[in-house]
């Protein structure tokens, strides 16, 4: 029987990728990961798909801050906008931090507030009065009523009547005493008060406001901080002591002030803030502050009770870089540490310092909480903090150093927009449930805000307020997307090479897909094929790469598409 020559079949193996794992911008990446991408998302994981179209909620002239209340609110130039209502508040042109405290919104650094339940209630947190006529000072009771005739001497009056008042000057400080016929003794008055009377002095203040008083020459000891014990339109009452009634025509100033603060947050019905540098009075400070309980207007009310204001100095060096409330505790960051405040009232407040990777300077807006975990941008990484120590979450972003980050949270996702070392912006999304990063595009978001079922951000390019999930008045045109693989073939031993790739995908009608290849890191992309969606069906696209050591594939499309799998066929090559 005649034998015919035969050819040995080249051994082949197949590797299937059915799970696409997102963005990984490192030299060595896994199957299903992409070295670069644009406008892809994890919504249909493990399928690879583009993100949804964004919308535009508003095009304000100068959007400078936003917050979610019962309605979405934002600052537009000098106005506060809530729904279809616009309230002129005279803001300056700086970027705003909007902090919620009950129904109120605090607008910093302008030190203004507005009540969203009653928009006629708005104005300045601080209040000041400067006298323009005669100011009188005299000793009084707590309600401002005078004592009447009073003896001032270093010896007690003879034959006193019941409740007669004597100012004992025999010792320093002087003591106010009142006679009691029941006991037959002079009883010291524990707390003495001074009434300061001037036209209009009490109109802008409330009882128990903490104020700073200056300019008093007739009774200099009354200058300094004090708490208003009683008031009328033309007088205030503070603790103090006078030997006799005094008056002056030189102007005095009474001011309820809010400290200059770098960052501010709300926790347990108080506003908390921090300051490193120079205070408004010129002093050098490194301090943490809290307002009076339930009263954001008062920061200098110190009466020795549980509702007092609070201030404490810090021993750590460097600027504060951010503030947030996490699990009920106010936390203040520096680049190399964090300060967490424990306690329920001023006498038991404690500040615990933890040395760790803090918030990078300029990245205070990156702080966002996703499912009880706090995410933020440190100098070297995006970190997750659960209350113990921060953990790095951004290994997939590669060696690139980012800065000027702004972040937001919605559902299981953390959104962060930041600049790279070339000042080029990127918007990344980290899916905390799936543990994957995706790069969306080159959007520079100044601020994020979650409102009900939507995520909004201020687009730095045109100042518009955009929606991530497409609500609003306008939507994007057909979306362009791209995915670039890492080097394929670098993990093959025994001189194997990829002879064929089959991609299983679906394209909507009118959508297009282009596939390009780059061989042996040449830097040149060569076109492989184009596919256009003509019906709602899936495609199997065979890609036959050139014989090479390694190569990359780039998928770029316009419109909606879904990639289900990619099957690579390996063939045994020669030894050279």
C-alpha positions in Angstrom: 0.0 0.0 0.0 1.4 3.4 -1.0 2.1 5.8 1.8 1.6 9.6 1.3 3.6 12.3 3.0 1.8 14.0 5.8 2.2 17.4 7.5 2.2 17.6 11.3 -0.5 20.0 12.6 0.8 23.0 14.5 -0.2 22.6 18.2 -2.7 25.3 19.2 -4.2 26.3 22.5 -7.1 28.7 23.3 -7.5 31.2 26.1 -10.9 32.8 26.8 -11.5 36.1 28.5 -15.1 36.4 29.6 -14.7 38.8 32.6 -13.5 42.3 31.9 -12.0 43.8 35.0 -11.5 47.5 34.3 -8.6 49.9 34.3 -5.0 48.9 35.2 -2.4 51.5 34.1 0.7 49.3 35.0 3.4 47.6 33.0 2.0 44.1 33.7 -1.7 43.7 33.8 -4.1 40.7 34.0 -6.4 39.2 31.4 -9.5 41.3 31.0 -7.9 44.5 32.2 -7.1 47.5 30.1 -4.0 49.7 30.1 -6.0 52.8 29.0 -9.7 53.5 28.4 -12.3 56.2 27.9 -16.0 56.3 28.8 -16.3 52.7 30.0 -18.1 51.5 33.2 -18.7 48.5 35.4 -22.5 48.7 35.2 -22.8 45.5 33.2 -19.9 43.6 34.7 -18.5 41.2 33.7 -19.5 42.6 30.2 -17.4 45.5 28.9 -19.7 48.4 28.0 -19.7 52.2 27.7 -21.1 54.4 30.4 -24.5 56.1 30.1 -25.0 59.5 28.6 -24.7 62.5 30.9 -27.1 65.4 31.1 -27.0 69.1 31.9 -29.1 70.4 34.8 -28.3 74.1 34.5 -25.9 76.6 32.9 -25.4 79.2 35.6 -23.3 82.2 35.0 -20.9 81.5 37.9 -21.5 78.2 39.7 -19.4 78.2 42.9 -20.9 75.7 45.2 -23.8 73.2 45.6 -25.5 71.1 48.2 -28.4 68.6 48.4 -31.3 69.6 50.7 -35.0 68.9 50.1 -34.3 70.6 46.8 -31.0 70.9 45.0 -29.3 74.2 45.9 -26.3 76.0 44.4 -24.6 79.3 44.4 -24.7 81.3 41.2 -22.6 84.4 41.4 -24.1 86.5 44.1 -27.3 84.5 44.4 -28.4 81.4 46.2 -30.5 79.2 44.0 -33.0 76.6 45.5 -35.2 75.0 42.9 -36.7 77.8 40.9 -36.1 80.4 43.6 -33.2 82.8 43.5 -32.2 84.8 46.6 -29.7 87.7 46.3 -27.2 87.3 49.1 -24.2 89.3 47.9 -21.6 86.6 47.7 -18.0 87.4 46.6 -16.3 85.6 43.7 -14.5 82.8 45.7 -15.4 79.1 45.5 -17.9 78.1 48.2 -18.2 75.4 50.8 -21.9 74.7 51.6 -22.5 72.9 54.9 -25.8 71.6 56.1 -27.0 72.1 59.7 -30.6 71.2 60.1 -32.7 73.3 57.7 -29.8 75.8 57.5 -27.1 76.0 54.8 -23.9 77.7 55.9 -21.9 79.3 53.1 -18.2 79.7 53.6 -15.9 81.6 53.3 -18.5 84.3 53.1 -19.8 83.5 56.6 -23.4 83.6 55.5 -26.4 81.4 56.2 -29.9 80.7 54.8 -32.8 78.8 56.2 -34.1 76.5 53.4 -37.4 76.0 55.3 -37.9 79.8 55.3 -35.9 81.5 52.7 -36.7 84.9 54.1 -34.4 84.0 57.0 -30.8 84.6 55.7 -27.9 86.9 56.3 -24.5 87.1 57.9 -23.4 84.8 60.7 -21.3 87.6 62.2 -22.9 90.8 63.6 -21.3 94.1 64.8 -22.3 97.3 66.4 -20.4 100.6 66.7 -21.7 103.3 69.0 -22.1 106.9 67.7 -23.3 108.8 70.8 -23.0 108.5 74.5 -22.5 105.1 76.1 -23.3 104.5 79.8 -22.1 101.8 82.1 -23.5 100.9 85.5 -23.8 98.0 87.8 -27.1 96.1 87.6 -28.9 92.8 88.3 -28.9 89.9 85.8 -32.0 91.2 84.0 -30.6 94.7 83.6 -32.5 96.4 86.4 -30.4 98.7 88.6 -29.9 98.2 92.3 -30.9 101.8 93.2 -28.8 103.6 95.8 -25.5 101.8 96.6 -22.9 102.6 99.2 -19.3 102.5 98.0 -16.8 102.3 100.9 -14.2 100.2 102.7 -16.4 99.9 105.8 -19.9 98.6 106.1 -22.8 101.1 106.4 -24.3 101.4 109.9 -28.0 100.4 110.5 -28.5 98.9 107.1 -32.0 98.1 105.7 -33.0 94.7 104.3 -31.5 94.2 100.7 -29.4 97.4 101.0 -26.4 97.2 98.7 -22.8 97.9 99.6 -19.7 97.8 97.4 -16.9 96.7 99.7 -13.6 98.4 98.5 -11.5 97.2 101.4 -9.9 94.4 99.3 -9.0 93.9 95.7 -11.0 92.8 93.8 -13.9 94.8 95.2 -17.0 92.8 96.4 -20.7 93.6 96.0 -22.6 92.7 99.1 -26.3 92.8 100.1 -27.7 93.0 103.6 -30.1 90.3 104.9 -32.1 91.2 108.0 -33.0 87.5 108.4 -29.4 86.5 109.1 -28.2 90.0 110.2 -25.2 89.7 107.8 -23.8 91.1 104.6 -24.0 88.4 101.9 -21.7 88.6 98.9 -23.4 88.7 95.5 -21.9 85.7 93.6 -22.1 87.2 90.1 -22.2 90.9 89.3 -23.4 92.5 86.1 -22.9 95.7 84.1 -25.4 97.3 81.9 -24.0 98.9 78.8 -26.5 101.4 77.3 -26.2 103.0 73.8 -28.8 103.6 71.1 -29.3 100.4 69.0 -26.6 98.4 70.8 -28.8 95.3 71.4 -30.7 95.1 68.1 -28.3 92.8 66.3 -27.7 90.4 69.2 -29.4 87.7 71.2 -29.3 86.7 74.8 -26.3 84.4 75.5 -24.4 85.6 72.4 -20.7 85.5 72.9 -19.3 88.9 71.8 -16.0 90.8 71.8 -16.1 94.3 73.2 -13.5 96.9 72.5 -13.1 100.7 72.7 -14.2 101.2 76.3 -12.0 103.8 78.0 -14.3 104.7 80.9 -14.1 101.2 82.3 -11.3 99.4 80.4 -11.8 96.1 82.4 -15.0 95.5 80.4 -13.0 95.2 77.1 -12.6 91.6 75.9 -15.0 88.6 75.3 -18.3 88.4 77.2 -21.6 86.6 77.1 -24.8 88.8 76.8 -27.0 87.9 79.8 -29.9 90.2 79.0 -30.6 92.8 76.3 -33.0 95.3 74.9 -32.8 97.4 71.8 -30.7 100.0 73.5 -28.7 98.0 76.1 -26.9 94.8 76.8 -26.0 93.2 80.1 -22.6 91.4 80.7 -20.8 90.1 83.8 -18.5 92.6 85.4 -18.1 95.1 88.2 -18.0 98.9 88.4 -17.4 101.1 91.4 -19.7 103.8 90.0 -21.7 104.8 87.0 -19.5 105.7 84.0 -20.1 107.2 80.5 -18.1 108.1 77.4 -18.7 109.6 74.0 -15.8 107.7 72.3 -17.3 104.9 70.1 -17.2 101.3 71.3 -17.5 98.2 69.2 -19.5 95.0 70.1 -18.9 92.1 67.7 -20.2 88.5 67.4 -17.5 87.0 65.3 -16.8 83.6 63.6 -13.2 82.6 63.5 -11.3 82.5 60.2 -11.3 78.8 59.3 -9.6 76.7 56.6 -12.2 73.9 56.6 -15.5 73.3 58.2 -17.8 70.3 58.9 -21.0 69.6 60.9 -21.2 66.9 63.6 -23.6 66.3 66.5 -25.5 69.6 66.0 -22.3 71.7 66.0 -20.2 73.3 63.3 -16.5 72.3 63.6 -13.6 74.1 61.9 -9.9 74.3 61.9 -7.2 77.0 61.3 -3.5 77.0 60.7 -1.7 80.3 60.2 -2.9 83.8 61.1 -6.2 84.5 62.8 -8.2 87.7 62.1 -6.7 89.4 65.2 -3.1 88.7 63.9 -2.3 85.9 66.3 -0.6 82.8 64.9 -2.9 79.8 65.5 -3.1 76.0 65.0 -6.5 75.3 66.4 -9.7 73.4 66.2 -13.0 75.1 66.9 -16.7 74.2 67.6 -19.7 76.5 67.7 -22.2 76.6 70.6 -24.5 73.6 70.6 -27.2 74.1 67.9 -26.1 77.7 67.3 -23.7 78.3 64.3 -23.6 82.0 65.1 -21.8 81.7 68.4 -18.1 80.7 68.6 -17.1 82.6 71.8 -19.8 81.5 74.3 -17.9 80.2 77.3 -20.2 79.8 80.3 -18.9 76.5 81.8 -21.9 74.5 80.6 -22.4 71.6 78.2 -23.7 73.8 75.3 -20.6 76.0 75.3 -18.4 76.8 72.3 -15.0 75.0 72.1 -11.5 75.8 71.0 -8.3 73.8 71.4 -4.7 74.2 70.1 -3.0 71.4 68.2 0.7 70.4 68.5 1.1 68.9 65.0 2.9 70.9 62.4 1.7 71.9 59.0 -1.4 73.2 57.3 -4.8 71.6 57.6 -5.8 70.0 54.3 -9.4 68.9 54.8 -12.3 68.2 57.2 -15.1 65.7 57.3 -17.5 64.0 59.6 -17.2 60.2 59.6 -19.3 57.9 61.7 -20.3 60.8 63.9 -16.8 62.1 64.6 -15.3 65.3 63.2 -12.0 64.6 61.6 -9.4 67.2 60.5 -6.6 66.2 58.1 -3.1 67.3 57.5 -0.9 65.7 54.9 0.8 63.5 57.4 -1.8 62.9 60.1 -5.5 63.2 61.1 -7.1 64.6 64.2 -10.3 62.9 65.4 -12.4 64.5 68.1 -14.1 62.3 70.6 -16.6 63.4 73.3 -20.1 64.8 73.8 -19.6 68.2 75.4 -16.7 70.6 75.8 -15.4 69.4 79.2 -14.9 65.8 77.8 -13.8 66.6 74.2 -10.6 64.8 73.3 -8.5 65.2 70.1 -6.7 62.0 69.1 -3.9 62.4 66.6 -3.1 59.5 64.2 0.1 59.6 62.1 -0.9 58.3 58.7 -1.4 59.3 55.1 -3.6 62.4 55.3 -5.4 64.4 52.6 -3.1 66.0 50.0 -3.0 69.7 50.0 -5.5 71.0 47.4 -7.6 67.8 47.5 -10.0 68.6 50.4 -12.9 68.1 48.0 -11.9 64.5 47.4 -13.3 63.4 50.7 -16.4 61.3 50.2 -18.1 58.4 52.1 -19.2 55.3 50.2 -21.0 52.6 52.3 -19.5 53.9 55.6 -16.0 54.0 54.3 -14.2 57.3 53.7 -12.3 57.8 50.5 -9.8 60.6 49.8 -6.7 61.6 47.8 -3.4 61.5 49.7 -0.1 62.6 48.2 0.7 59.1 47.0 -2.6 57.3 46.5 -6.3 57.2 46.8 -7.0 55.9 50.3 -9.9 54.2 52.1 -10.4 54.9 55.8 -12.8 52.8 57.9 -11.9 54.4 61.2 -8.7 52.5 62.0 -5.9 53.3 59.4 -6.0 54.3 55.7 -5.5 51.7 53.1 -4.3 52.4 49.5 -7.0 51.6 46.9 -5.4 53.1 43.7 -2.7 50.6 42.7 -4.5 50.2 39.3 -3.9 53.9 38.5 -0.2 53.2 38.0 2.8 55.4 38.8 1.2 58.7 37.7 1.1 61.3 40.4 -2.2 63.2 40.6 -3.2 66.4 42.4 -6.1 68.9 42.8 -8.7 66.1 43.3 -12.4 66.5 43.8 -14.5 63.5 44.7 -18.1 62.3 45.3 -20.1 59.2 46.2 -23.2 57.6 44.7 -24.4 54.1 45.5 -21.3 51.8 45.5 -19.2 54.1 43.4 -16.6 56.7 44.3 -16.0 59.4 41.6 -12.8 61.3 41.6 -11.6 64.0 39.1 -7.9 65.0 39.3 -5.0 66.5 37.3 -1.9 64.4 36.3 1.7 65.7 36.3 1.1 67.5 33.0 -2.1 69.2 34.4 -4.3 67.0 32.2 -7.6 66.1 33.9 -9.1 62.6 34.2 -12.3 61.5 35.8 -12.0 58.0 37.4 -14.7 55.8 39.0 -14.0 53.2 41.6 -16.7 50.5 42.0 -16.3 49.6 45.7 -18.5 46.5 45.4 -16.5 45.0 42.5 -13.1 46.5 43.4 -12.5 47.9 39.9 -11.4 51.3 38.5 -12.7 52.8 35.2 -11.5 55.9 33.5 -14.4 57.9 32.0 -12.9 60.9 30.2 -10.9 64.2 30.6 -13.5 66.0 32.7 -12.3 68.3 35.3 -15.0 68.5 38.0 -14.7 71.2 40.5 -17.3 69.8 42.9 -19.6 66.7 43.2 -23.0 66.5 44.9 -25.3 63.5 45.3 -29.0 64.5 45.1 -31.6 61.8 45.5 -30.9 59.3 42.6 -28.6 61.6 40.7 -24.9 62.5 40.9 -24.1 66.1 39.8 -20.9 68.0 39.3 -19.7 71.4 38.2 -17.8 71.1 34.9 -14.7 73.3 35.1 -14.6 73.6 31.3 -17.8 75.7 30.9 -19.2 76.1 34.5 -22.3 74.0 33.8 -23.9 71.7 36.3 -24.0 68.3 34.8 -25.7 65.0 35.7 -23.9 61.7 35.6 -27.0 59.6 34.9 -28.6 61.8 32.2 -31.3 63.8 33.9 -31.7 67.5 33.1 -32.5 69.5 30.1 -29.9 68.3 27.7 -28.0 65.1 27.0 -24.7 64.3 25.4 -24.5 63.4 21.7 -23.6 59.8 20.7 -20.9 58.7 23.1 -17.4 57.9 21.9 -15.5 55.2 23.9 -12.1 53.4 23.8 -10.4 50.5 25.4 -6.7 49.7 25.0 -5.3 46.3 26.1 -1.9 45.8 27.6 0.9 44.0 25.7 -0.5 40.6 24.5 2.0 37.8 24.2 4.4 38.9 26.9 3.4 36.0 29.1 3.8 33.3 26.5 6.6 30.7 26.9 8.1 28.4 24.3 7.9 30.9 21.5 4.1 30.8 21.2 2.3 33.5 19.4 -1.3 34.6 19.0 -2.6 33.7 15.6 -6.2 34.6 15.9 -8.6 36.5 18.2 -12.3 36.1 18.2 -14.4 38.9 19.9 -18.0 38.3 20.7 -20.0 41.5 21.0 -23.2 43.3 20.3 -23.7 46.8 18.7 -26.8 48.9 18.7 -28.2 50.0 15.3 -26.0 52.9 14.1 -23.2 52.2 16.5 -19.7 51.7 15.0 -16.6 49.9 16.2 -13.0 50.2 15.0 -10.2 47.8 16.0 -6.5 48.8 15.7 -3.3 47.0 16.5 0.2 48.1 17.6 3.0 45.6 17.1 6.2 45.2 19.1 5.7 48.6 20.9 6.3 50.5 17.7 4.1 53.4 18.7 2.2 53.1 15.4 -1.4 51.9 15.3 -2.5 49.9 12.3 -6.1 49.6 11.4 -7.5 46.1 11.5 -11.3 46.3 10.9 -14.5 48.3 11.2 -17.9 47.0 12.3 -21.2 48.9 12.0 -24.3 47.9 13.9 -27.2 47.2 11.5 -29.4 45.1 13.7 -29.7 44.1 17.3 -27.5 41.0 17.1 -24.1 39.8 18.3 -21.0 39.6 16.2 -18.0 37.3 16.2 -15.1 39.3 14.9 -12.0 37.4 13.9 -8.8 39.4 14.3 -5.6 37.9 12.7 -2.6 39.8 14.1 0.7 39.9 12.3 3.5 37.6 13.3 5.2 39.5 16.2 6.7 39.2 19.6 3.9 41.1 21.2 1.1 43.5 20.4 -1.7 45.7 21.7 -5.3 46.0 20.6 -7.4 49.2 20.7 -11.2 49.1 20.5 -12.8 52.4 19.8 -16.4 53.0 19.2 -19.3 55.4 18.9 -22.7 54.5 20.4 -23.8 51.7 22.6 -21.9 48.4 22.5 -21.3 45.4 24.8 -18.2 43.1 24.5 -19.0 39.7 26.0 -15.8 37.7 25.4 -12.5 37.6 23.7 -10.9 34.2 22.7 -7.2 34.1 21.8 -5.7 31.2 19.8 -2.0 30.5 20.4 0.2 28.6 18.0 3.6 27.0 18.6 6.3 29.0 16.9 10.0 28.3 16.1 12.8 28.8 18.6 13.8 32.0 16.9 
